[in-house]
Amino acid sequence: DEFKKKTDKIEARTLHSFGYKCLTNTYGRENITVDNDKVYTLIDKTLKKKIKEREAIYNIVNAVSKCKDSLSHSKEEILKTCKHFDIDFCKIKEEDFVNHVQFLLNLCKKYYTTIDLSDQIWLPNVLPVKVQQYDRVFVDEGQDFSLAQIKLTLKMSKGKTYVVGDPNQAIFAFRGADSEAFAKFATLLNAKKL
């Protein structure tokens, strides 16, 4: 009983499930639909005549995901993100590719009640959603956080934030993790390194 009293206010969840909770608390669980092919569906409905090559579609979807992870939205940020992740434009002119990605990001934001995995982190950063705050937030594997994950973590913290991890174990760069995650956490939190 004593342990239960002390741990009653502890909540453990993944950042994706936290983002999902923010979206359902704001817009209602009954109004949120999960579609892991959301960006493919949007391409099919809007850009099908302009983009036909399968590899180009895949690379545009990948670019949209990476831009969500890095909170890139301007054309310059999108281009920088694509170059950082070495995303091939597949015979599409650079300007057109960037425009397609920006167009799809805007559609993802517009159709916020249909979400994919990356929307669970991205949308709470770019939409006015209710974000529950906590006195203490503990982050594990902080070396593998993207900028969107870092920003969402900071939104949920109204007190102390503890970030642990090992920069030598960073393995999720392919997924959009920021190689400077620890440095960004430290700067944004005005943190002490232990």
C-alpha positions in Angstrom: 0.0 0.0 0.0 2.8 2.4 0.9 4.5 1.7 -2.5 1.2 2.3 -4.3 0.7 5.6 -2.6 4.2 6.8 -3.6 3.9 5.6 -7.2 0.3 6.5 -7.7 1.2 9.7 -9.6 3.8 8.2 -11.8 3.0 7.8 -15.4 5.3 5.9 -17.9 4.7 6.1 -21.6 6.4 6.3 -24.9 6.6 9.8 -26.5 4.4 8.6 -29.4 1.7 7.5 -26.9 2.0 10.8 -25.1 1.6 12.7 -28.4 -1.4 10.5 -29.3 -2.9 11.3 -25.9 -2.4 15.0 -26.5 -4.2 14.7 -29.9 -7.1 12.7 -28.5 -7.5 14.9 -25.4 -7.7 18.0 -27.7 -9.8 16.6 -30.6 -11.5 13.6 -29.1 -10.5 10.0 -29.3 -13.5 9.3 -31.5 -12.3 11.8 -34.1 -8.7 10.5 -34.5 -8.0 7.8 -37.0 -4.6 6.1 -37.4 -3.5 5.5 -41.0 0.2 4.6 -41.3 -0.1 5.2 -45.1 -1.4 8.7 -44.7 1.2 10.4 -46.8 0.9 7.7 -49.6 -2.8 8.3 -49.5 -2.4 12.1 -49.8 0.0 11.6 -52.7 -2.5 9.3 -54.4 -5.3 11.8 -54.0 -3.3 14.9 -55.0 -0.1 14.3 -56.8 -0.7 11.0 -58.6 -0.5 12.6 -62.1 2.7 14.5 -61.3 4.6 11.7 -59.5 4.5 8.2 -61.0 7.8 6.6 -60.2 7.6 4.3 -57.2 11.1 5.3 -55.9 10.2 9.0 -56.2 7.0 8.5 -54.2 9.0 6.5 -51.5 11.6 9.3 -51.3 9.0 12.0 -51.0 7.3 10.1 -48.2 10.7 9.7 -46.5 11.4 13.4 -46.9 8.0 14.3 -45.3 8.8 12.0 -42.3 12.3 13.5 -41.9 10.9 17.0 -42.1 8.4 16.2 -39.4 11.2 14.8 -37.2 13.3 17.9 -37.7 10.4 20.4 -37.6 11.5 21.6 -41.1 8.8 23.5 -43.0 10.3 26.3 -45.0 11.7 25.5 -48.4 15.2 26.1 -47.2 14.7 23.9 -44.2 13.2 21.1 -46.3 16.1 21.3 -48.8 18.6 21.2 -46.0 16.9 18.2 -44.4 16.8 16.3 -47.7 20.5 16.9 -48.3 21.3 16.0 -44.7 19.6 12.6 -45.1 20.9 12.2 -48.7 17.4 11.9 -50.1 17.5 11.4 -53.9 15.1 13.6 -55.9 14.7 10.8 -58.6 14.7 12.9 -61.7 12.3 15.5 -60.2 13.7 19.0 -60.2 14.9 20.0 -56.8 12.5 22.9 -56.6 9.5 20.7 -57.5 10.6 18.0 -55.0 10.8 20.5 -52.2 7.4 22.0 -53.2 5.8 18.5 -53.1 7.2 17.9 -49.7 6.0 21.3 -48.4 2.6 20.7 -50.0 2.3 17.4 -48.3 3.4 18.8 -44.9 0.6 21.3 -45.2 -1.9 18.6 -46.0 -0.8 16.5 -43.1 -1.4 19.5 -40.8 -4.8 20.2 -42.5 -6.0 16.6 -42.1 -4.8 16.3 -38.5 -7.5 13.9 -37.4 -6.0 11.2 -39.6 -2.5 10.5 -38.2 0.5 8.4 -38.9 3.3 7.5 -36.5 5.3 10.7 -37.1 2.2 12.8 -36.7 2.0 11.7 -33.1 5.2 13.6 -32.3 5.0 16.3 -35.0 1.4 17.5 -34.7 1.6 18.4 -30.9 4.5 20.6 -31.9 2.8 22.4 -34.8 -0.9 22.6 -33.7 -2.4 24.2 -30.6 -3.0 21.0 -28.6 -3.5 20.4 -24.9 -0.2 19.1 -23.5 -0.3 17.7 -20.0 2.6 18.9 -18.0 4.6 17.1 -15.3 6.7 18.3 -12.4 9.5 15.8 -13.4 10.1 14.2 -16.7 12.6 11.4 -17.1 14.0 10.7 -20.6 15.9 7.5 -21.5 17.9 7.1 -24.7 18.1 10.8 -25.1 20.8 10.5 -27.7 18.3 9.1 -30.2 15.8 12.0 -30.0 14.8 14.1 -33.0 14.2 17.8 -32.6 10.4 17.2 -32.6 10.8 14.7 -29.7 13.0 17.2 -27.8 10.5 20.0 -28.2 7.6 17.8 -27.2 9.5 16.7 -24.1 10.1 20.3 -23.2 6.4 21.1 -23.6 5.4 18.4 -21.1 7.9 19.5 -18.5 6.9 22.2 -16.0 9.6 21.3 -13.5 12.8 19.3 -13.8 13.8 17.2 -16.9 16.3 14.4 -16.5 17.9 13.1 -19.8 20.0 10.0 -19.8 21.7 8.1 -22.5 25.0 7.5 -24.2 26.0 9.6 -27.2 28.3 6.6 -28.3 25.1 4.5 -28.6 23.2 6.8 -31.0 21.8 4.4 -33.6 18.6 6.1 -34.9 20.0 8.8 -37.2 18.4 6.9 -40.1 15.0 7.5 -38.4 15.6 11.2 -37.9 17.4 11.3 -34.6 19.5 14.4 -34.1 23.2 13.7 -33.7 23.3 16.8 -31.5 20.4 15.7 -29.3 22.3 15.9 -26.0 23.7 19.3 -26.9 20.3 20.6 -27.8 18.7 19.2 -24.6 21.6 20.8 -22.6 21.2 24.2 -24.3 17.4 24.3 -24.2 17.3 23.2 -20.5 20.3 25.2 -19.4 21.3 21.8 -18.0 24.1 20.5 -15.9 26.0 17.5 -17.2 26.5 14.8 -14.5 
